[in-house]
């Protein structure tokens, strides 16, 4: 005994599948249908969580930018937090497909990767992200700035490096860096 699926049911399933695919595509990060501040916010959130600290996770932020590769940064800016201007009245509107969105970072200092050194520098830093509509998606086209990583994530990153390090001198330096980062205050 064979069961035959009615053609209407097959057509209905295909229609539902295509509608789901279309709605997923329109919800895609960076779609021009969404606010350009969404792209900036996602990029900065991922950066804050350390996505640009290694090559594997750096791919996750690449879809938000207009450049393919970044330079090897010699330092990481350590932050307590950030605020993205989400209201269009706070932006500089160049035209309907290009805007400049300010982001304010609460910086506590910088980690220099080569020396495993920390320089405390408490300040508020404003960065103006130029966002442009490119091929139906919002892309950050400038500035290309060093990673801005949250303090807690940076402490964990240094701890992971400390665990993996076999050279006692470098391991000691990483231990000191981890303590400096933990104790950094506003």
WOURBEL-V989452 format. One record per helix or strand. SS is the DSSP state (@ for helix, = for strand). FROM is the first residue (numbers start at 1). TO is the last residue. If there is no record, write none. Layout:
BEGIN
SS&FROM&TO ; SS&FROM&TO
END
This chain:
BEGIN
@&7&26 ; =&31&31 ; @&36&48 ; @&55&62 ; =&65&65 ; =&75&84 ; @&88&90 ; =&92&95 ; =&98&112 ; =&117&134 ; =&137&142 ; =&148&150 ; @&151&164 ; @&168&183
END
